[in-house]
Amino acid sequence: MKKILIIGAGVIGLSISYELSKIKRFKITVLEKARNIGSKNTSKNSQVIHSGVYYKKDTLKNHLCIKGKNLIYKFCKKYKIRNIKTGKLFLACTKKEEEYLNVLKRNAIKNGVNDVKIIHQKRLNQMEPMLKGNKALLSPSAGIFDVKAFIKKLFQISKQNKVKFYFEVKNLKIQKINSKFRTDFLKDEIFDFVINCAGMDAIDVAKQNFPNYKFPKNKFVKGIYFKTKENLKLKNIVYRAMLPGDVKERIDITPLLEGGYILGPSVEKLNLNIKKKLKYKFINGIKNHLKSINEKKILYFKEGIRPKIMINKPKSNEDFYIKKVKNYNWVNLFGIESPGLTSALSIAKYVKKMI
Ligand SMILES: Cc1cc2nc3c(=O)[nH]c(=O)nc-3n(C[C@H](O)[C@H](O)[C@H](O)COP(=O)(O)OP(=O)(O)OC[C@H]3O[C@@H](n4cnc5c(N)ncnc54)[C@H](O)[C@@H]3O)c2cc1C
């Protein structure tokens, strides 16, 4: 029997516990600092199943997003979790953005997303009459899903498969005993393997336990959402055209399963407080590509923190970091920003191979 400790019950910890719990010779324990599952970044995102159009080729983000997308749709079908394959439009409103569409299309096909197509103005107007753009790239395999129901199912199946969960585990301390691990929380258990998926705290957890190792640094960025209940009559998720790997601030429009739309996320400094001004940044962003919107119905919704990481100063690392600590049975998952949700089930399979 191999004893495995998972730190963190966000979508990543839960996906890993679900995947590993299918293996009978593993005994799995999940320790979570908060009172509930998925209360941090897992509940503070757009709920988008990304199609994998704009990640750089041969990155983990690229491979794991595309695999994860297919796994999520299958999982949703099997367990009747609400989802809609809405499709996503990358909208070009300027000549420059029209050029981006060709680059995006080539990148998508190179990445293995073969169903993308360029939509010309007439067809675009028929598809989405509320949009202003000249042209768009359609990625039909993007969608939205019920993240709450998804993580609840992962949790339920893990528990059925005898995974033990403990919540409100504060100030977790881990001791190394030769090549194994013991926690101050469960003193009688010796773990053979630790998986650190503590989200924004993951680097701190790793540093506490391996003070002499060099790990990436945190480079957190805040993302703020507004919301409208107005029926904008958009079926697709709408992004502005961009260059692959160059994920700048955009005000995306994403339909919500329960009706209405979320707007954003923006890109803000970590210490930004919600200011009135911000609403106008959103309104101006939206007005660039939408024919009309009722400004009064736009309200602040929520915010999340992108756990970006930096390996070599000053450049930030744009890929997921999933690595074993040298000479130890300890895997760190750092920088699991978007498309972390989409990739969760394939990240779990990737980690399984490391054990
Ligand atoms: C603004 C924004 C929008 C996004 N939109 C999308 C999207 O549309 N689609 C998509 O695919 N991805 C999206 N993402 C990314 C996605 O939300 C994340 O990749 C995903 O939620 C990461 O999950 P996680 O389990 O790693 O982190 P978290 O959900 O943060 O979970 C980490 C868990 O570890 C726990 N923890 C921390 N420290 C300890 C400790 N010491 N001991 C025990 N437990 C601990 C925390 O309490 C938490 O529950 C978005 C992210 C942001 C910020």
The ligand as a Tripos MOL2 file, in Angstrom:
@<TRIPOS>MOLECULE
LIG
   53    58     1     0     0
SMALL
NO_CHARGES

@<TRIPOS>ATOM
      1 C1         -9.5520   35.4310  -12.9640 C.3       1 LIG1
      2 C2         -9.3520   33.9950  -13.3360 C.ar      1 LIG1
      3 C3        -10.0840   33.4280  -14.3910 C.ar      1 LIG1
      4 C4         -9.8950   32.1000  -14.7570 C.ar      1 LIG1
      5 N1        -10.6820   31.5510  -15.7440 N.ar      1 LIG1
      6 C5        -10.4940   30.2560  -16.0860 C.ar      1 LIG1
      7 C6        -11.3260   29.6390  -17.0650 C.ar      1 LIG1
      8 O1        -12.3080   30.2170  -17.5090 O.2       1 LIG1
      9 N2        -11.0240   28.3820  -17.4650 N.ar      1 LIG1
     10 C7         -9.9730   27.6770  -16.9690 C.ar      1 LIG1
     11 O2         -9.7100   26.5710  -17.4340 O.2       1 LIG1
     12 N3         -9.2210   28.2160  -15.9630 N.ar      1 LIG1
     13 C8         -9.4650   29.4550  -15.5030 C.ar      1 LIG1
     14 N4         -8.7260   30.0000  -14.4880 N.ar      1 LIG1
     15 C9         -7.7440   29.1670  -13.8170 C.3       1 LIG1
     16 C10        -8.3620   28.2480  -12.7580 C.3       1 LIG1
     17 O3         -9.2890   28.9330  -11.9620 O.3       1 LIG1
     18 C11        -7.2270   27.6830  -11.8880 C.3       1 LIG1
     19 O4         -6.2570   27.1250  -12.7290 O.3       1 LIG1
     20 C12        -7.7060   26.6080  -10.9310 C.3       1 LIG1
     21 O5         -8.7900   27.0370  -10.1720 O.3       1 LIG1
     22 C13        -6.5540   26.2150  -10.0300 C.3       1 LIG1
     23 O6         -7.0230   25.3060   -9.0770 O.3       1 LIG1
     24 P1         -6.1150   24.9150   -7.8430 P.3       1 LIG1
     25 O7         -6.7550   23.7190   -7.2280 O.co2     1 LIG1
     26 O8         -4.7000   24.8230   -8.2640 O.co2     1 LIG1
     27 O9         -6.1580   26.1950   -6.8950 O.3       1 LIG1
     28 P2         -7.2030   26.6450   -5.7720 P.3       1 LIG1
     29 O10        -8.5970   26.5210   -6.2430 O.co2     1 LIG1
     30 O11        -6.7590   27.9770   -5.3040 O.co2     1 LIG1
     31 O12        -6.9960   25.5610   -4.6410 O.3       1 LIG1
     32 C14        -5.8670   25.4930   -3.8070 C.3       1 LIG1
     33 C15        -6.3610   24.9590   -2.4630 C.3       1 LIG1
     34 O13        -5.2550   24.7510   -1.5990 O.3       1 LIG1
     35 C16        -5.6480   25.1470   -0.2830 C.3       1 LIG1
     36 N5         -4.4400   25.4070    0.5040 N.ar      1 LIG1
     37 C17        -3.5770   26.4440    0.3770 C.ar      1 LIG1
     38 N6         -2.5730   26.3170    1.2710 N.ar      1 LIG1
     39 C18        -2.8130   25.1990    1.9900 C.ar      1 LIG1
     40 C19        -2.1270   24.5510    3.0600 C.ar      1 LIG1
     41 N7         -0.9830   25.0460    3.5720 N.pl3     1 LIG1
     42 N8         -2.6710   23.4330    3.5910 N.ar      1 LIG1
     43 C20        -3.8260   22.9130    3.0880 C.ar      1 LIG1
     44 N9         -4.5060   23.4800    2.0470 N.ar      1 LIG1
     45 C21        -4.0050   24.6060    1.5060 C.ar      1 LIG1
     46 C22        -6.4980   26.3790   -0.5230 C.3       1 LIG1
     47 O14        -7.3290   26.6680    0.5790 O.3       1 LIG1
     48 C23        -7.2850   25.9620   -1.7630 C.3       1 LIG1
     49 O15        -8.5150   25.3300   -1.4660 O.3       1 LIG1
     50 C24        -8.9260   31.3240  -14.0810 C.ar      1 LIG1
     51 C25        -8.2040   31.8820  -13.0180 C.ar      1 LIG1
     52 C26        -8.4280   33.1950  -12.6380 C.ar      1 LIG1
     53 C27        -7.6860   33.7540  -11.4760 C.3       1 LIG1
@<TRIPOS>BOND
     1     1     2 1
     2     2     3 ar
     3     2    52 ar
     4     3     4 ar
     5     4     5 ar
     6     4    50 ar
     7     5     6 ar
     8     6     7 ar
     9     6    13 1
    10     7     8 2
    11     7     9 ar
    12     9    10 ar
    13    10    11 2
    14    10    12 ar
    15    12    13 ar
    16    13    14 ar
    17    14    15 1
    18    14    50 ar
    19    15    16 1
    20    16    17 1
    21    16    18 1
    22    18    19 1
    23    18    20 1
    24    20    21 1
    25    20    22 1
    26    22    23 1
    27    23    24 1
    28    24    25 2
    29    24    26 1
    30    24    27 1
    31    27    28 1
    32    28    29 2
    33    28    30 1
    34    28    31 1
    35    31    32 1
    36    32    33 1
    37    33    34 1
    38    33    48 1
    39    34    35 1
    40    35    36 1
    41    35    46 1
    42    36    37 ar
    43    36    45 ar
    44    37    38 ar
    45    38    39 ar
    46    39    40 ar
    47    39    45 ar
    48    40    41 1
    49    40    42 ar
    50    42    43 ar
    51    43    44 ar
    52    44    45 ar
    53    46    47 1
    54    46    48 1
    55    48    49 1
    56    50    51 ar
    57    51    52 ar
    58    52    53 1
@<TRIPOS>SUBSTRUCTURE
     1 LIG1         1 GROUP 0 **** ****
